[in-house]
């Protein structure tokens, strides 16, 4: 089935990421054709601007110490199979190809009703649900796609919803202010379920909480019901923990994951303190302040919007105070890359703008022209030039770039 997987890889790369209109009819029709969703499955939905993948990783690792847990995330860095995981194993390429065929059979029937084929995300989510059903998962941790009112995950039942943060991203779909984006993200809250609101803008938190309470959700808000101050703290107690993931923001992401587990413990979950501590210690999430080469350093981070860039900058100031970097940067056209990049110009010895083989990628010459206006030394380079750099390098701006560089560093190691 490996040849089939490669053909599917090409098909997914050409398939639509967005529907003609934002709505849930395509996914609803597809779920009907496939006999989904599974009403008895315990899902935790993770939404928000940044930190979703890390929180998914923490929850998956903690729950996995006692339960058979499925995880669905997006995007992937290197292979489509990274998006669907049960236990410690990603779905195999053979199983991925087989499920894709099954979902597309349902998609063609659903298309007769809706007049439109499901998007890439809708197909993959349906595949994940089928795979979780096949493997008999007890809990599923599911990351949203575009967030907001028309996210396909809104059709799934959930015992808890976690909002990691609210920042300026996906404005075309969610709104042009923090308040509008928070209101759109609130669509994820489920009636009478747990709602955990992570550390973010206070105005956004107020809107999130008000919307969650309208749905009779049980709300836990960072800074009031739980917080981090050298350890996890809440009115019910405290918890010391250690993380493998680096970055100041990871303490807050982990705190949101802890609060979610504690809120579900008892009637829903049987988890003890050691499960939480070991799960957090073992959790790994690639491409987030990840060191892929030690000497000289290559550090990768998926920061691609202003909110994530602030988190990356704060972490660099703590981990590498005063350090200068050779920065390798690329961005998608629809991102606010100017606001991302300007946060790091004082750290740059030189900015290499990486030419990327994707239609959505911003023209590197456009970014270099902007950097010249800022008085920053810069030039265009190719992806392969990152691993040829003989000085410490910081790579960020696009998850596509991070994934490609991860692959290149692995191949470079295997070449020796």
Number of C-alpha atoms within 10 A of each C-alpha: 12 13 11 15 20 13 13 17 14 10 12 17 11 10 13 14 14 13 14 9 8 12 13 17 17 23 26 19 21 27 24 12 16 18 11 17 17 15 10 9 19 19 22 26 27 28 31 27 22 23 24 22 24 22 29 28 22 28 27 30 25 28 24 19 17 14 18 18 26 29 28 26 22 19 16 15 21 15 12 20 20 18 20 25 22 22 17 13 11 18 18 16 18 15 16 23 23 15 19 20 15 14 23 17 14 21 27 17 15 24 15 11 14 17 11 15 22 29 18 17 23 25 22 24 25 27 25 26 25 20 20 24 16 9 14 14 19 18 22 27 26 29 26 23 19 22 24 24 19 22 21 22 26 18 15 21 19 25 19 27 27 26 30 26 24 27 21 18 25 18 15 8 15 22 17 13 14 20 21 15 26 28 22 20 27 25 18 29 29 22 18 17 20 23 30 29 30 27 23 19 14 14 12 23 22 16 19 27 22 15 20 26 15 11 14 16 21 17 21 20 20 22 15 9 15 23 22 19 9 10 14 20 19 17 9 8 8 14 15 11 19 14 18 12 22 17 20 17 18 19 21 23 24 28 25 29 27 23 25 21 22 18 19 16 13 10 7 12 15 14 18 14 14 12 17 24 17 16 23 25 17 15 19 19 16 19 22 23 22 20 16 17 17 9 9 12 17 27 20 27 23 24 25 24 24 22 19 23 23 17 17 22 18 16 18 19 13 11 13 10 11 11 13 17 21 21 26 28 24 29 30 19 12 13 21 16 21 14 15 22 22 15 14 18 19 12 19 19 16 17 27 26 26 27 20 21 11 9 9 12 19 20 18 20 14 10 24 19 14 14 20 12 9 11 10 18 14 21 18 17 17 13 19 15 12 21 19 10 14 12 13 17 25 21 28 27 26 22 24 22 27 26 19 15 24 23 13 16 18 12 11 13 9 8 7 5
